[in-house]
Amino acid sequence: MKFEKIGNVFLVIRNGANIKQDKVTDGYPITRIETIADGTVDLNRVGYASIHDESFSEFYLQENDILMSHINSVSHLGKVALVNQIYEKVIHGMNLLCLKADVSIINPMYSFYYFKSPIFRSKIKRITKKSVNQASFNISNLKDIEIPLPPLPDQLHIANLLSKAENLIAQRKESIRLLDEFLKSTFLEMFGDPVRNDKGWDVKIFGEFVERITKGESPKWQGFDYLDSGVRFITSENVLWGSVDLQKAKFIHEDFHNKLKRSQLKENDLLVNLVGASVGRSSLCPKEALPANINQAVAAITLNPELINAVYVMHLFINQSFQRLLLGNVVEAARANLSLSDLRNLKFPVPPLVLQTQFAQIVEKTEALKTQYQQSLQELENLYGSLSQKAFRGELGVKESVK
């Protein structure tokens, strides 16, 4: 495959207009680093400077322009967005590069997908200069990076193929999001707002339903260190909204786990983050996480299954309205924190157990479907990665397709 330097296939590679943005919200929008944070040009994340005249007309974004972050944290450096279907005047601002493709040589969408590829991102790392708070690369070094350049029809085929795979990924993510929304709406339909308690359920003290409430200990055991395998050690980073992230795995020695008997986890223990920015985030401990232990930033609550359904309680805890009630107990110190006493003394509505069980059955079926979608999403993301690698190494046949 033919390769060409980026500087030879883009007619323009430049920084944006040097405009001091203010807190005003009038005039033409001006791009900033946050504008492309999600990989698209987000006009809800722009700046303003009360510019109404045409003094910056040469910096207006045009269709198929590519915006690239060249001053940012290392992980976001080189992030790109393709200008597409923007029907208003938007000024290209500082700290984002604008690249205008020579369309007689390179397809803009093809180059956009190349810039998103791990191959290109690895090349960006080689020209990155790090400072204390951020990293950057300069235009000259960017221009010297080579880009694979198959014939234009092949470029279009590759771009369409990757676009189709990307759209399928977006659809699958949307399906997962809608399942989450379905459970939220089902909870409200069955139980009402848990703070207003508009269905008039009995209000009781949370501690009445608790068999055990504890938190982890600070790992001060002599010789303690995280291991590559062993007993799973769950921190607040693992406890998400309604799920436990088992990918960010930490492990401890079995001897240490046995020493910390009080905080050993059981299936369906309610996990609640007690400290920091994620305070109040809650989930149930899944069977596949066991054996497991927790650190001091996480509470583990074993509920009495004859009195309360753990699935109902978990969805109560992650309900936005109930979260505001829960976080009303947060102590604002150097780090926000909840205490075990705060949790034990919570007042909350308790619907009939049979209704809680019905909801748990709906959750079980929905989560099973969600698992299928998540597996499909992983397969699609793997397919996209494989197609991208093949495409930019010249290994992708022009007849390959995504179904």
SULBEL-V948348 format. One line per field, one symbol per residue. ss: DSSP state (~ for helix, > for strand, _ for the rest). phi: phi as a letter, one per 30 degrees, with the letter a starting at -180 (. if undefined). Layout:
BEGIN
ss = ???
phi = ???
END
This chain:
BEGIN
ss = __>>>~~~~>>>>>__>____>______>>__~~~~__________>>________~~~>_____>>>>_>>_~~~___>>>_______>>_>__>>>>>>______~~~~~~~~~_~~~~~~~~~~_>>____>>__~~~~~~_>>>___~~~~~~~~~~~~~~~~~~~~~~~~~~~~~~~~~~~~~~~~__________>>>>~~~~>>>>>>___________>___>>>>____>____>______>>_~~~~~~_~~~______>>>>_>~~~___>>>__~~~__>>>___>>>>>>______~~~~~~~~__~~~~~~~~~~_>_____>__~~~~~__>>>>__~~~~~~~~~~~~~~~~~~~~~~~~~~~~~~~~~~~~~~~____________
phi = .dbbdedcccdbbbddddbddcddbbjddbdbedececibdcddbbcbbhcbccdcddcddbeidccbdbbadedcdidbbcdbhccbdbddcdibdcccddddcbdedededddddeddddddedcdccbdcababcdedddddcbdbdeeddedddddddddddddddddddddddddddddddedddciddddhdciddcbdeedccdababdcddcddidadcdakcdcccddddcdiacdcdddbbbdeddeddcddcddbeiddcbdcbidcejdbacddeddddabbcdcbccbccdddcacddedddddcdeddedddddcdddbebeaccddeddcecadbdeeddddedddddedddddddddddddddddddeddddddecciccddcdbcc
END
